[in-house]
Amino acid sequence: MRRGRKKEITAHLEDYLVVVYEITKKQPAARVSQVARRLGVSLPSVTNAMKRLSELGFVNYEKYNMITLTRKGKDRAKVKEEIQSHLRDFFMNVMGLEQAVAEKLARSFSHYIGESVRDRFEKFYEILKDFTAEKAKELEEFINESRKRAAGE
């Protein structure tokens, strides 16, 4: 690895990882061109990202070959894809945003959401996704709990 490079995955690289995961759920391996098309980036950008993800142990990749995920890569991508899916659905179905906007926001927001925030968001989303009058009490309890947490109680 080159000097000065972080030994952690960045938000930018996570986007590439999730796309490879989405592709490899439908076929055995991904191609650089498929990833580039999905993300709207150049082939060299994908190649550089795959080299970096390979160095970090998230993908198996060699120049001109197919891309596959390691167990570490698959686990990380699965968590990110899940939160992105929930965020996208929230932005579309609760906030009423267009799909393209919702997807872009979900991809961006997912990088700032750690495990504890993810758990709270998922609980909140479960209440709202199929909201009925019967769930009003559950929502009220969630909001009261959130206010207590924010106040440090």
Backbone bond lengths (Angstrom), bond angles and torsions (degrees), N, CA, C in turn:
res aa  C-N    CA-C-N  psi(-1)  N-CA   C-N-CA  omega(-1)  CA-C   N-CA-C  phi
1 M - - - 1.440 - - 1.521 109.96 -
2 R 1.296 116.47 144.59 1.457 120.88 179.98 1.521 110.81 -69.96
3 R 1.324 115.13 152.38 1.458 120.43 177.85 1.520 110.17 -63.46
4 G 1.323 114.97 145.01 1.452 119.59 175.30 1.519 115.00 85.23
5 R 1.308 117.66 -7.70 1.463 119.95 179.86 1.514 110.44 -83.44
6 K 1.318 115.44 139.31 1.462 120.05 176.56 1.519 109.35 -68.69
7 K 1.329 114.84 149.18 1.453 120.18 178.83 1.520 110.76 -97.59
8 E 1.340 116.23 19.98 1.449 122.51 179.91 1.522 109.17 -120.23
9 I 1.306 114.67 157.92 1.460 120.03 177.06 1.534 108.93 -77.67
10 T 1.317 116.08 139.42 1.461 121.05 178.70 1.526 109.78 -95.36
11 A 1.317 115.57 167.03 1.465 120.76 176.99 1.526 110.38 -59.07
12 H 1.311 115.93 -41.19 1.465 121.67 179.73 1.532 110.50 -60.02
13 L 1.315 116.79 -45.54 1.464 120.23 179.99 1.523 112.29 -68.87
14 E 1.321 116.52 -31.04 1.467 119.18 176.35 1.522 111.65 -61.20
15 D 1.343 116.95 -35.97 1.466 120.07 177.45 1.527 110.63 -60.22
16 Y 1.311 116.52 -43.37 1.462 120.77 178.07 1.534 110.07 -63.87
17 L 1.312 115.62 -43.15 1.457 120.77 -178.79 1.529 111.53 -60.29
18 V 1.314 116.79 -43.79 1.470 120.91 179.96 1.530 110.55 -63.91
19 V 1.309 117.46 -40.49 1.472 120.08 179.36 1.529 110.26 -64.60
20 V 1.319 117.43 -43.09 1.467 119.88 177.15 1.528 109.24 -60.47
21 Y 1.314 117.32 -41.76 1.467 121.47 178.31 1.528 111.07 -60.61
22 E 1.319 116.77 -46.28 1.466 120.33 179.63 1.524 111.26 -60.08
23 I 1.314 116.74 -42.14 1.470 121.02 179.72 1.523 110.65 -66.59
24 T 1.332 116.38 -44.94 1.470 119.33 -175.26 1.523 113.27 -76.27
25 K 1.310 118.02 -5.26 1.468 119.32 171.16 1.521 109.85 -74.38
26 K 1.333 116.66 -22.75 1.464 121.33 -176.47 1.527 113.17 -105.02
27 Q 1.312 116.98 -17.18 1.466 121.37 -179.23 1.523 108.51 -151.18
28 P 1.327 117.92 163.72 1.472 120.53 -173.24 1.537 115.56 -63.66
29 A 1.320 117.74 -31.38 1.460 120.67 -176.35 1.526 109.40 -151.23
30 A 1.334 114.77 163.44 1.469 120.94 179.92 1.524 109.76 -109.42
31 R 1.306 114.87 155.96 1.468 121.89 175.15 1.523 108.48 -107.94
32 V 1.318 115.65 151.77 1.459 121.61 177.97 1.526 109.80 -56.25
33 S 1.312 117.39 -41.29 1.468 121.15 -178.03 1.533 111.80 -63.62
34 Q 1.337 117.26 -36.26 1.469 120.42 178.53 1.529 110.96 -65.69
35 V 1.316 115.81 -44.00 1.467 120.74 -179.88 1.531 109.34 -64.33
36 A 1.317 116.80 -43.98 1.460 121.06 179.74 1.520 111.59 -60.20
37 R 1.307 116.21 -44.41 1.465 121.08 179.99 1.531 111.09 -62.68
38 R 1.324 116.91 -44.87 1.472 120.76 -178.59 1.525 112.82 -65.03
39 L 1.327 116.04 -37.52 1.467 119.49 -177.82 1.528 113.06 -92.82
40 G 1.332 116.90 -10.35 1.460 120.32 -178.93 1.516 112.25 68.65
41 V 1.330 115.78 39.28 1.464 121.43 -179.83 1.529 109.61 -123.25
42 S 1.321 116.05 172.35 1.463 120.44 -178.98 1.526 111.50 -79.64
43 L 1.320 115.60 160.42 1.462 121.08 177.38 1.531 111.34 -60.28
44 P 1.357 118.68 -44.42 1.467 118.33 177.97 1.536 113.11 -60.80
45 S 1.324 117.26 -32.60 1.471 119.80 177.39 1.520 110.68 -63.49
46 V 1.329 115.77 -42.34 1.469 119.94 178.68 1.524 109.86 -66.44
47 T 1.323 116.98 -44.26 1.462 120.71 179.78 1.530 110.78 -57.59
48 N 1.325 116.98 -45.69 1.468 120.41 178.71 1.526 111.50 -63.13
49 A 1.320 116.23 -41.96 1.463 120.05 179.44 1.531 110.56 -64.60
50 M 1.322 117.11 -40.76 1.468 120.30 -179.34 1.531 110.84 -67.30
51 K 1.316 117.10 -36.86 1.466 120.37 176.25 1.518 109.67 -60.78
52 R 1.299 115.40 -45.19 1.472 120.85 -178.34 1.533 110.69 -67.20
53 L 1.330 116.90 -44.63 1.466 120.24 178.20 1.529 111.03 -63.32
54 S 1.312 116.93 -33.84 1.461 121.29 176.93 1.530 109.84 -67.06
55 E 1.324 117.46 -44.08 1.471 121.92 177.50 1.531 111.17 -58.96
56 L 1.319 115.94 -35.22 1.459 121.16 -178.12 1.531 113.18 -85.07
57 G 1.340 116.26 -5.19 1.459 120.36 175.88 1.523 115.53 86.37
58 F 1.348 117.17 18.73 1.467 120.48 -178.51 1.533 113.32 -95.90
59 V 1.330 117.51 -25.68 1.465 120.99 179.94 1.522 110.25 -136.23
60 N 1.319 114.13 159.70 1.463 121.90 168.53 1.521 105.48 -103.13
61 Y 1.335 116.17 118.29 1.458 119.22 -177.33 1.517 109.78 -153.87
62 E 1.304 114.38 134.22 1.461 122.12 169.82 1.517 106.64 -132.97
63 K 1.318 116.44 145.08 1.457 121.32 -176.91 1.530 110.93 -47.55
64 Y 1.336 115.15 134.48 1.471 125.15 179.11 1.527 113.78 70.52
65 N 1.303 117.72 8.83 1.466 120.78 178.24 1.522 110.56 -111.33
66 M 1.296 114.74 173.19 1.457 121.75 178.91 1.531 109.77 -74.14
67 I 1.327 115.21 162.70 1.463 121.85 -179.48 1.523 108.26 -110.65
68 T 1.314 116.13 128.60 1.460 121.30 173.05 1.524 108.15 -126.88
69 L 1.307 115.95 159.42 1.458 121.21 179.69 1.519 110.95 -94.16
70 T 1.318 115.50 144.24 1.455 120.29 169.62 1.534 106.83 -80.78
71 R 1.298 118.50 172.04 1.473 121.61 176.41 1.530 108.59 -58.98
72 K 1.321 117.09 -44.25 1.471 122.54 179.05 1.527 110.36 -59.26
73 G 1.320 116.61 -42.90 1.463 121.42 179.87 1.514 112.34 -67.21
74 K 1.310 115.54 -41.63 1.466 120.55 -179.62 1.533 110.42 -64.96
75 D 1.327 116.55 -43.93 1.467 120.29 179.53 1.524 111.56 -62.30
76 R 1.317 116.92 -45.03 1.469 121.27 -179.19 1.522 110.59 -65.80
77 A 1.319 116.96 -44.87 1.469 121.42 -178.45 1.521 111.63 -65.54
78 K 1.318 116.69 -37.92 1.465 120.89 -179.11 1.531 110.32 -61.90
79 V 1.321 117.62 -44.40 1.464 121.64 178.53 1.527 110.17 -63.43
80 K 1.337 116.82 -45.53 1.466 120.47 -179.50 1.518 111.47 -65.24
81 E 1.318 117.15 -41.73 1.455 120.25 -179.99 1.532 110.64 -63.43
82 E 1.315 116.01 -39.57 1.457 120.11 -179.31 1.531 111.46 -63.44
83 I 1.316 116.92 -46.67 1.464 118.94 -179.92 1.526 110.17 -68.09
84 Q 1.325 117.98 -37.93 1.466 120.16 177.13 1.521 110.72 -62.01
85 S 1.310 117.09 -39.51 1.460 121.21 178.97 1.526 110.72 -63.35
86 H 1.330 116.74 -45.81 1.467 120.21 178.73 1.530 111.30 -64.14
87 L 1.320 116.05 -42.44 1.461 119.38 178.77 1.525 111.23 -63.92
88 R 1.337 116.48 -44.07 1.468 120.68 179.28 1.530 110.21 -59.64
89 D 1.330 116.45 -46.24 1.461 120.56 179.19 1.530 111.00 -62.37
90 F 1.318 116.31 -41.01 1.464 120.80 177.90 1.530 110.75 -60.75
91 F 1.317 116.43 -48.97 1.471 119.93 -178.83 1.527 111.97 -64.16
92 M 1.315 116.77 -34.55 1.466 120.00 -179.77 1.530 111.69 -79.94
93 N 1.340 116.53 -51.73 1.459 120.89 -169.52 1.521 115.06 -88.28
94 V 1.318 117.64 -24.00 1.457 120.44 178.53 1.531 110.39 -101.92
95 M 1.324 116.02 -43.64 1.466 120.54 -177.78 1.532 113.13 -89.80
96 G 1.327 117.63 -16.49 1.457 121.57 177.13 1.516 115.01 75.52
97 L 1.341 117.21 27.15 1.460 120.58 -179.73 1.523 111.00 -85.86
98 E 1.329 115.90 155.54 1.465 120.99 177.09 1.528 109.49 -66.45
99 Q 1.323 115.85 153.50 1.460 121.20 -175.71 1.528 112.75 -56.68
100 A 1.315 118.36 -46.38 1.466 120.84 -177.71 1.532 111.30 -61.04
101 V 1.323 116.17 -42.15 1.465 120.80 178.65 1.523 109.73 -67.67
102 A 1.322 116.32 -43.77 1.464 121.39 179.99 1.530 111.02 -60.67
103 E 1.317 117.16 -41.71 1.464 120.67 179.80 1.524 111.43 -65.67
104 K 1.319 116.73 -42.05 1.464 120.57 179.52 1.533 110.56 -64.47
105 L 1.310 116.76 -45.14 1.467 120.36 178.34 1.528 111.58 -63.85
106 A 1.314 116.49 -42.77 1.466 120.69 -179.84 1.522 111.07 -61.00
107 R 1.331 116.67 -42.93 1.460 120.87 179.68 1.530 109.75 -62.88
108 S 1.325 117.20 -42.61 1.461 121.10 -179.78 1.523 112.03 -68.73
109 F 1.308 117.36 -49.68 1.463 121.99 -176.51 1.529 111.93 -63.41
110 S 1.313 117.50 -34.91 1.464 120.46 -173.39 1.527 112.47 -60.11
111 H 1.319 117.66 -24.32 1.462 120.98 -178.45 1.521 112.75 -74.45
112 Y 1.307 116.49 -17.10 1.464 120.44 -176.39 1.519 112.31 -104.90
113 I 1.295 115.91 6.25 1.456 120.26 -175.57 1.521 109.83 -106.83
114 G 1.330 114.77 112.34 1.455 120.97 176.10 1.518 110.01 -86.06
115 E 1.308 115.51 -176.68 1.464 120.72 -174.66 1.525 113.21 -61.33
116 S 1.333 118.04 -44.53 1.472 119.40 -177.53 1.529 111.07 -67.29
117 V 1.336 116.94 -39.34 1.469 120.35 177.67 1.522 109.76 -67.29
118 R 1.328 116.45 -40.75 1.463 120.85 178.93 1.526 110.65 -59.44
119 D 1.336 116.51 -43.69 1.459 120.17 179.50 1.523 111.29 -62.20
120 R 1.327 118.16 -42.94 1.468 122.02 179.21 1.529 110.40 -65.93
121 F 1.330 116.10 -44.03 1.461 119.60 -179.99 1.523 110.73 -61.88
122 E 1.327 116.43 -44.87 1.467 119.63 -178.65 1.528 111.28 -62.79
123 K 1.321 116.62 -38.20 1.466 119.92 177.12 1.533 109.78 -63.74
124 F 1.323 116.14 -45.63 1.469 122.08 178.49 1.526 110.88 -61.30
125 Y 1.311 116.16 -46.07 1.458 120.55 -178.52 1.528 111.79 -64.24
126 E 1.330 116.92 -38.50 1.468 120.61 178.34 1.529 111.00 -59.95
127 I 1.327 116.29 -35.76 1.463 120.15 177.89 1.525 110.14 -68.74
128 L 1.332 116.80 -43.55 1.458 120.94 -172.59 1.522 115.58 -82.66
129 K 1.335 117.88 -28.40 1.463 118.59 -169.78 1.525 113.57 -61.61
130 D 1.307 117.75 -35.75 1.467 121.01 177.10 1.526 108.54 -124.52
131 F 1.317 115.49 52.28 1.458 120.99 -171.59 1.524 112.14 -64.85
132 T 1.328 113.50 133.65 1.465 121.83 175.71 1.525 106.67 -135.73
133 A 1.296 116.11 170.29 1.469 120.72 178.67 1.529 110.59 -58.43
134 E 1.329 117.37 -33.43 1.462 121.35 179.96 1.528 112.18 -65.08
135 K 1.313 117.15 -24.75 1.461 120.39 -178.78 1.533 112.74 -87.02
136 A 1.315 117.45 -2.32 1.468 121.14 -178.68 1.522 111.14 -60.02
137 K 1.311 117.94 -41.19 1.467 122.02 179.60 1.519 110.31 -64.64
138 E 1.331 116.82 -41.75 1.465 121.58 178.40 1.529 110.49 -62.34
139 L 1.331 116.41 -41.06 1.463 120.81 177.77 1.526 110.54 -65.08
140 E 1.311 116.66 -43.05 1.466 120.34 178.60 1.534 110.49 -60.02
141 E 1.323 117.66 -43.41 1.463 121.68 178.85 1.527 110.87 -63.83
142 F 1.316 117.22 -40.82 1.463 121.41 178.74 1.526 110.17 -62.34
143 I 1.328 117.11 -45.95 1.463 121.17 -179.26 1.532 110.45 -64.20
144 N 1.323 117.85 -42.52 1.463 120.59 178.03 1.530 111.40 -62.43
145 E 1.326 116.27 -41.32 1.469 120.70 176.51 1.521 110.71 -63.06
146 S 1.318 116.98 -40.86 1.460 121.42 178.82 1.519 111.79 -63.53
147 R 1.311 116.13 -41.77 1.476 120.40 178.61 1.534 110.99 -63.70
148 K 1.314 117.06 -39.07 1.461 120.88 177.79 1.519 110.11 -65.14
149 R 1.320 117.08 -43.00 1.460 120.56 178.11 1.525 111.11 -60.45
150 A 1.326 116.01 -44.65 1.457 120.92 -178.81 1.533 111.49 -63.75
151 A 1.334 116.25 -32.78 1.457 121.38 179.29 1.522 111.90 -81.90
152 G 1.317 116.75 -4.37 1.448 121.08 178.38 1.512 114.05 80.00
153 E 1.291 117.09 20.29 1.477 121.07 -179.47 1.517 111.20 -82.84
